[in-house]
């Protein structure tokens, strides 16, 4: 702790050497609130996605090309929560408060993993939206178009492309070109902050905006396709007796609402999670990084998308709800539980 002069508050450093990062200690209540919020996000992310990984892997009825996409989406989100978010808690709360004690090499590795897992999750979401679009708009041809090999290619691209992008962005140092002075200020001893120049921020924004636009278009198509199918079914039902038609139309209307509800929630949640982060990144890079605290909050809002993915893409579907009931009731201890029929109930 160094005294800056009479009447001034002491300035605390992470390490008592020249060039160490400064540290401002906030009240205990604020620190506890932040750490509890981060811990809750980590626990939900890891456990929720672990359940999806286990469920799809264990039940043979869920071994389909579509569900394998869900499995690897959950795996990317689980790895984010397990390997990245605990250190991100230290890194995020550490902005002008705490310190990074794991060395510069581990800081670079942590940053690359963070970007790779986030974009892997984003790619999986886009391929899932494509899968759902084909399933709704071209149901008869769906088994022929989206096969296990196609699903494997989508999964491979969802891991290879983000990893290559992350490596190109940080291992070459291209992200900090033109920001050498800022990088020197950020890379003080016991610090882990990464400077990203305008070019890479624009690329990041487009990497968010283009997939989001694709998802909105595809899910809009899903909604329209579900409505068209519902109208066709209503016309078919009109040829039956009135009582049967009313009952049938009621079921069709319910199914249509379900078909539209999940995509709407998906697009809304994804957009809210990532839009704030992307906009704040643009503001910061063009206005001199003026919102460090807001940036940290927006970053965690984007992280929380990985916590809500298992709820939206898995737990909202009847077969996964049945799997939850089966697991909670102790069904895993029964013989041949892995081969049970998760599709026996009509939903």
C-alpha positions in Angstrom: 0.0 0.0 0.0 1.5 3.3 -1.1 0.5 6.7 0.3 -0.1 9.2 -2.5 0.1 12.3 -0.3 -1.7 14.0 2.6 -5.5 13.7 2.4 -5.4 11.1 -0.4 -6.6 7.6 -0.2 -4.0 4.8 -0.2 -3.5 3.0 -3.5 -3.3 -0.8 -3.3 -1.4 -2.9 -5.9 -1.7 -6.5 -6.8 2.0 -7.0 -6.3 4.6 -4.8 -4.6 6.8 -4.2 -7.6 7.0 -1.5 -10.2 4.5 -2.1 -13.0 2.0 -4.0 -10.9 -1.7 -3.6 -11.6 -3.5 -1.3 -9.2 -6.3 -2.8 -7.0 -9.3 -0.9 -5.6 -11.0 -2.9 -2.8 -14.8 -2.6 -2.8 -17.0 -3.1 0.2 -17.5 -6.7 1.3 -21.2 -6.7 0.5 -20.6 -5.7 -3.1 -18.0 -8.3 -3.6 -20.2 -11.0 -2.1 -23.1 -10.0 -4.3 -21.0 -10.2 -7.5 -19.4 -13.5 -6.6 -22.7 -15.1 -5.6 -24.3 -14.0 -8.9 -21.3 -15.4 -10.9 -21.3 -18.6 -8.9 -25.0 -19.1 -9.5 -24.5 -18.7 -13.2 -21.6 -21.2 -13.2 -23.5 -23.8 -11.3 -26.6 -23.6 -13.5 -24.5 -23.6 -16.7 -22.5 -26.7 -15.6 -25.3 -28.8 -14.1 -27.9 -27.9 -16.7 -25.7 -28.8 -19.6 -24.3 -31.8 -17.9 -27.9 -33.1 -17.6 -28.4 -32.7 -21.4 -25.1 -34.4 -22.2 -26.0 -37.3 -19.9 -29.6 -37.6 -21.1 -28.8 -37.7 -24.8 -25.8 -40.0 -24.3 -27.7 -42.5 -22.0 -31.1 -42.9 -23.7 -30.9 -44.7 -27.0 -34.2 -43.3 -28.1 -32.5 -39.8 -28.2 -29.6 -41.0 -30.5 -30.7 -39.0 -33.5 -28.8 -36.5 -35.7 -30.8 -33.6 -34.2 -30.2 -34.6 -30.6 -26.4 -35.0 -31.3 -26.4 -31.3 -32.2 -28.0 -30.6 -28.8 -25.5 -32.8 -27.1 -22.5 -31.0 -28.5 -24.1 -27.6 -27.9 -24.5 -28.6 -24.3 -20.9 -29.9 -24.2 -19.6 -26.5 -25.5 -21.7 -24.6 -22.9 -20.7 -27.0 -20.1 -17.0 -26.6 -20.9 -17.5 -22.8 -20.9 -19.0 -23.0 -17.4 -16.4 -25.5 -16.1 -13.2 -24.2 -17.6 -13.7 -20.5 -18.4 -16.4 -19.0 -16.2 -14.6 -19.6 -12.8 -11.5 -17.8 -14.0 -13.7 -15.2 -15.8 -15.2 -14.4 -12.3 -11.7 -13.5 -11.1 -11.0 -11.7 -14.4 -14.3 -9.7 -14.6 -14.5 -8.8 -10.9 -10.8 -8.1 -11.1 -11.2 -5.1 -13.3 -9.8 -2.4 -11.0 -10.5 -4.6 -8.0 -8.9 -8.0 -7.8 -5.9 -9.5 -9.6 -4.9 -12.3 -12.0 -2.6 -14.8 -10.3 -2.2 -17.4 -13.1 0.4 -15.9 -15.4 0.3 -14.4 -18.9 0.3 -17.7 -20.8 -2.7 -19.0 -18.9 -4.4 -15.6 -19.5 -4.0 -16.0 -23.3 -5.2 -19.6 -23.1 -8.2 -18.6 -21.1 -9.1 -15.9 -23.6 -8.8 -18.2 -26.6 -11.0 -20.9 -24.8 -13.6 -18.3 -23.9 -13.9 -17.1 -27.5 -13.8 -20.6 -29.0 -16.5 -22.0 -26.7 -18.8 -19.0 -27.1 -18.6 -19.1 -30.9 -18.9 -22.9 -30.9 -22.2 -22.5 -29.0 -23.3 -19.9 -31.5 -22.6 -22.1 -34.5 -24.5 -25.0 -32.9 -27.5 -22.8 -32.4 -27.4 -21.8 -36.1 -27.2 -25.4 -37.2 -30.0 -26.4 -34.9 -32.2 -23.6 -36.4 -31.4 -25.0 -39.8 -32.3 -28.5 -38.7 -35.7 -27.3 -37.2 -36.5 -25.4 -40.4 -36.1 -28.4 -42.6 -38.0 -30.6 -40.1 -41.0 -28.2 -40.2 -41.0 -27.0 -43.8 -40.0 -30.3 -45.5 -41.0 -33.0 -43.1 -41.0 -35.9 -45.5 -37.6 -35.2 -46.9 -36.1 -34.4 -43.5 -34.7 -37.9 -42.7 -32.9 -37.9 -46.0 -31.5 -34.3 -45.8 -30.4 -34.2 -42.2 -28.6 -37.5 -41.7 -26.0 -38.6 -39.1 -23.2 -37.7 -41.4 -24.6 -34.2 -42.0 -25.0 -33.8 -38.3 -21.4 -34.8 -37.8 -20.2 -32.3 -40.4 -22.1 -29.5 -38.6 -20.7 -30.5 -35.3 -17.2 -30.6 -36.7 -17.5 -27.1 -38.3 -19.0 -25.8 -35.0 -15.7 -26.8 -33.2 -13.1 -26.3 -35.9 -14.1 -22.8 -37.2 -14.4 -21.1 -33.7 -11.1 -22.7 -32.6 -9.3 -21.5 -35.8 -10.9 -18.0 -35.5 -9.9 -17.7 -31.8 -6.3 -18.8 -32.6 -6.0 -16.4 -35.5 -7.3 -13.5 -33.4 -5.1 -13.9 -30.3 -2.1 -16.0 -31.1 -1.0 -13.7 -33.9 -1.5 -10.5 -31.8 -3.5 -9.0 -34.6 -6.3 -8.1 -32.2 -4.0 -5.5 -30.5 -2.6 -3.8 -33.6 -2.8 0.0 -33.2 -3.5 -0.3 -29.5 0.1 -0.9 -28.3 -0.1 1.9 -25.6 -3.4 0.5 -24.2 -2.0 -3.0 -24.3 1.0 -2.0 -22.2 -1.4 -0.3 -19.7 -3.6 -3.4 -19.5 -0.8 -5.9 -19.4 0.6 -4.8 -16.0 1.9 -7.4 -13.6 -0.9 -9.6 -12.3 -3.4 -8.4 -14.9 -5.4 -10.2 -17.6 -7.1 -7.8 -19.9 -7.1 -8.0 -23.7 -7.3 -5.1 -26.0 -9.2 -5.6 -29.3 -8.9 -3.1 -32.1 -11.7 -1.7 -34.2 -11.2 -4.1 -37.1 -11.6 -7.2 -34.9 -14.5 -5.7 -33.0 -16.3 -5.1 -36.2 -15.6 -8.7 -37.2 -16.9 -9.9 -33.9 -20.1 -7.8 -34.3 -20.7 -9.3 -37.8 -20.0 -12.8 -36.3 -22.9 -12.1 -34.0 -25.2 -10.2 -36.3 -25.1 -12.6 -39.3 -25.9 -15.8 -37.3 -28.6 -13.9 -35.4 -30.1 -12.7 -38.7 -30.0 -16.3 -40.1 -31.7 -17.6 -37.0 -34.5 -15.0 -37.2 -35.1 -15.7 -40.9 -35.2 -19.5 -40.3 -37.4 -19.3 -37.2 -39.7 -17.0 -39.1 -39.9 -19.6 -41.8 -40.6 -22.2 -39.1 -43.5 -20.1 -37.8 -45.0 -19.6 -41.2 -44.5 -23.3 -42.0 -46.2 -24.4 -38.8 -49.2 -22.1 -39.6 -49.5 -23.4 -43.1 -49.5 -27.0 -41.9 -52.0 -26.2 -39.2 -54.4 -24.7 -41.9 -54.0 -27.8 -44.1 -54.8 -30.0 -41.2 -57.8 -27.9 -40.3 -59.1 -28.2 -43.8 -58.7 -32.0 -43.6 -60.5 -32.0 -40.3 -63.4 -30.0 -41.9 -64.4 -33.1 -43.9 -65.2 -35.0 -40.7 -68.2 -34.5 -38.4 -68.4 -31.2 -36.6 -67.7 -32.6 -33.1 -64.6 -34.4 -34.2 -63.4 -31.4 -36.2 -63.7 -29.1 -33.2 -61.6 -31.4 -31.1 -59.1 -31.9 -33.8 -58.8 -28.2 -34.5 -58.2 -27.6 -30.9 -55.3 -30.0 -30.9 -53.9 -28.5 -34.1 -54.1 -24.9 -32.6 -52.3 -26.1 -29.5 -49.6 -27.8 -31.5 -49.2 -24.6 -33.7 -48.8 -22.5 -30.6 -46.1 -24.8 -29.3 -44.3 -24.8 -32.7 -44.1 -21.0 -32.6 -43.4 -20.5 -28.9 -40.1 -22.2 -28.6 -38.5 -20.5 -31.6 -39.8 -17.1 -30.4 -38.2 -17.6 -26.9 -35.0 -18.9 -28.5 -34.5 -15.9 -30.8 -35.5 -13.4 -28.1 -33.2 -14.8 -25.4 -30.3 -15.2 -27.7 -30.6 -11.7 -29.1 -31.0 -10.1 -25.6 -28.0 -12.0 -24.3 -25.6 -11.1 -27.1 -26.9 -7.8 -28.4 -26.0 -5.7 -25.4 -22.4 -7.2 -25.3 -21.9 -6.5 -29.0 -23.2 -3.0 -28.9 -21.1 -2.1 -25.8 -18.0 -3.5 -27.5 -18.6 -1.2 -30.5 -19.1 1.8 -28.2 -16.0 1.0 -26.2 -13.6 0.5 -29.1 -14.7 3.7 -30.9 -15.0 5.9 -27.9 -11.9 4.9 -26.0 -13.1 2.1 -23.7 -15.2 4.3 -21.5 -17.5 1.7 -20.1 -15.4 -1.0 -18.4 -17.9 -1.9 -15.7 -20.9 -2.0 -18.1 -18.8 -4.1 -20.5 -18.2 -6.7 -17.7 -21.9 -6.9 -17.0 -22.8 -7.3 -20.7 -20.1 -9.9 -21.0 -21.7 -12.0 -18.2 -25.2 -11.5 -19.8 -23.8 -13.2 -22.9 -22.3 -15.9 -20.8 -25.7 -16.6 -19.2 -27.0 -17.6 -22.6 -25.1 -20.9 -22.1 -27.0 -21.4 -18.8 -30.4 -20.9 -20.5 -29.7 -23.0 -23.6 -30.5 -26.4 -21.9 -33.8 -24.9 -20.7 -34.8 -23.7 -24.1 -33.4 -26.4 -26.4 -33.9 -29.4 -24.2 -36.1 -29.1 -21.2 -38.9 -27.4 -23.1 -39.3 -30.6 -25.3 -41.6 -33.3 -24.0 -39.1 -36.2 -24.4 -36.6 -34.4 -22.2 -39.3 -33.7 -19.6 -40.1 -37.4 -19.6 -36.4 -38.2 -19.2 -36.2 -35.9 -16.2 -39.2 -37.5 -14.5 -37.8 -40.9 -15.2 -34.4 -40.0 -13.7 -35.8 -38.3 -10.7 -38.1 -41.2 -9.9 -35.1 -43.6 -9.8 -35.8 -45.2 -13.2 -32.1 -45.4 -14.0 -31.8 -48.3 -11.6 -34.3 -50.4 -13.6 -33.2 -53.0 -16.1 -33.0 -51.8 -19.7 -33.6 -48.2 -18.6 -31.4 -46.9 -21.5 -33.8 -48.4 -24.0 -37.0 -47.1 -22.6 -39.5 -45.4 -25.0 -39.5 -41.6 -24.5 -42.0 -41.1 -27.3 -44.9 -43.2 -26.0 -46.9 -40.2 -24.8 -48.7 -38.0 -27.4 -47.9 -34.3 -26.9 
